[in-house]
Every structure is written in structure tokens, then in C-alpha cells.
Amino acid sequence: MSDAQTILIVDDTPANLTVLSTMLTQHGYRVRPAINGQLAIASVSREQPDLILLDIKMPEMDGYEVCARLKADERTRDIPILFISALDDIEDKVKAFQVGGVDYITKPFHVEEVLARVRAHITLQNQRRHIAQLSSFKDELLRIVSHDLKNPISTILGYAELMQEEGISGDHAEYVERITRSAHFMLTLVSDLLELSQAEGDFPLELREVDVRGVIGACAVNHEFAAHNKAVSLTCLTADTPLIVSVDELRFNQVINNLISNAIKYTPAGGQIEVRVYGSGDHAVVEVADSGLGIPADALPRIFDKFFRVNTREHMAVSGTGLGLPIAKALIEKHGGRISVSSELGVGSVFTVTLPLVR
């Protein structure tokens, strides 16, 4: 093979190292041997192999510990590790997978089996890398395209609004109104795409400790006017004691504002919305509950997917890009929290955000 794949073989028996090294070298692989666990970890830190063949029974540091250490390190956790051992009890094999192994070969081994498994896992690793590269390219392309679209759309929108201000009549007024509505939607979509690209990227959060009760209360107040205009009741119920969390306030506000705004949009006149804030163990919990349209059971697993929208006549009548919830999910997970939903069609929904408390 032109670009030889590197395999690290870790075994405290020199004869096993020789047999495996010779076999793999003859089939075009670049082999690096290590006689014990410490040398294996040092070797990986200097240069990462494409795959590791790892014995279990070794002095001082056994294969399980070597694997666990490599999987605990973000830099090395994606290297596939194949255990190759004389231990053939089911408990040994289960433990190998529990610590992060991807396969298990029992000694004495067959050459064809080792080669087949090595080829299969290196192929899978190369495919994962290729997918990751494509995903990175897609995200960068999305960011560039979204950024470049924002200015021309803003220009179109500006001229359309200028024409409306100067006064036009008849069919032309309707045409310009359609242009304005479409341009507003496109601008929202492009802005959401940029937000999603940032939320899923490596941008740093500007964290500071805040009492989540005050943050949520302020967000709820900001939506009172919209709720009043929709004839929807909006109440905020908060815990009696402080709930201190570490958040980027701008980003966290963005999530909560999105959830409350969605609740208002999808709740008919006369409905109720409750924003509840309370502590649960080591976490602060924020719930946005509404008596709105609800979500069908078959749509719940996809509700946080990009561009997904519930495909009912009532839901599609509400304007949206299908990106608000994916952005919220990415931002909350970046804070070390989680977001979930429970819902019943025709009854309402509860979106729940949990964040770790600062102790």
C-alpha cells in the first residue's frame, strides 16, 4: 500500500511481537512494537498509530489499563484498539469492550483472521476520518455561503422597504409586500444558519456565575407584550432559594427566549404558558410548559434535528426555519447541560433545560 498504515503492537512476549510484526509488515503495514504498557502510551504520545493490537496480561500495567488511559485522553480516544489475548472467558471479553476496545482476538490466533480484522477496522477508521472531513467542509461551506448571502438579502429588503415607504399601489404593492416577506424569511434563515454554525463550532463561551432565577424572570418579562397580544397567559414560577449556574448570559438568554417565543407562537389564544425554575439535586431546571398545539409522538425523536418542522397544517401555518431548537440544543450542551421535550398532540408541550449548579 502506498501510504502504509501504522499499527502499534503491545505485547510483553518478544516471540508474539516478532510473529505479528513480520506478518503485518509483509502485508504492507508499518509496525511499531512496544514491550509493555508504559512504552505503548509513550509511543502513542509521540506519534499516533492508525490502530493498536493490545495484549491484556502484562506486568505493572495490563492491557485494560492501557486502553482505559488512551480512551480517557481526548487526543487518543479515537484510535481503534483490538485486544489480542489468550484469555477467552466471556468476562474478559466483556471487560475489553467496556474499557473501549473495538474487537477481541483470542490466542492462538489465525493469521487470516488477524489480517481480516485489522483491515476491517482500519477501513472503518479511514471512513470515519473521511466523514469528519466532509462534515467539517460542509459546516465551513455553510458558514461562508450564509455570510455571503446576508448582505445581498439585506440590500433587497432595504430597497423593497424603501419602495413601500415612497408609496406604490395596485398589484405592485402586493408584489413588493411578497418580496419583503420572502426577504425577511431568507434573512432569518441565513442568520439562523450562522448561529447554528457558531453554536456547533469551537467558539468560546463567556461564562459567569448568575442566579438563574433572575435571568429567566427577565426573559419572561420581555415576552409579556407578545403574550398579551396573543391573548395567552404567561406566568413565571421560581424557586425560593438562589440557583447559581455558570453560563454565557447572551447565549443562555437566546435559548430561553427561543423556547418562550415558540410557546407563544404555538399556543392559541386563551392558552397558558408557565415558565418554571427549580433545583433538582445538583442541577437547576428550567421548564417552559404550554397548552398549545403539542407535538405528535412520531415527531418527538426528530424535534431537535436541523430544518425539521412538524408537518401538520396548524404547525406549518406558524412561520419558522426549523433551526431554533437545534441551536438551543447545541448551546445548552456546550454549557454541559441538556434539553429535552415531552408533549402530547392537542394538549401541549414541556421543554426542559437542565444545567449543573455551581457549588
Secondary structure, 3 states (H helix, E strand, C coil): CCCCCEEEEECCCHHHHHHHHHHHHHCCCEEEEECCHHHHHHHHHHCCCCEEEECCCCCCCCHHHHHHHHHHCCCCCCCCEEEEECCCCHHHHHHHHHCCCCEEEECCCCHHHHHHHHHHHHHHHHHHHHHHHHHHHHHHHHHHHHHHHHHHHHHHHHHHHHHHHHCCCCHHHHHHHHHHHHHHHHHHHHHHHHHHHHHCCCCCCCCEEEEHHHHHHHHHHHCHHHHHHCCCEEEEEECCCCCEEEECHHHHHHHHHHHHHHHHHCCCCCCEEEEEEEEECCEEEEEEEECCCCCCHHHHHHCCCCCCCCCCHHHHCCCCCCCHHHHHHHHHHHCCCEEEEEEECCCEEEEEEEEEECC
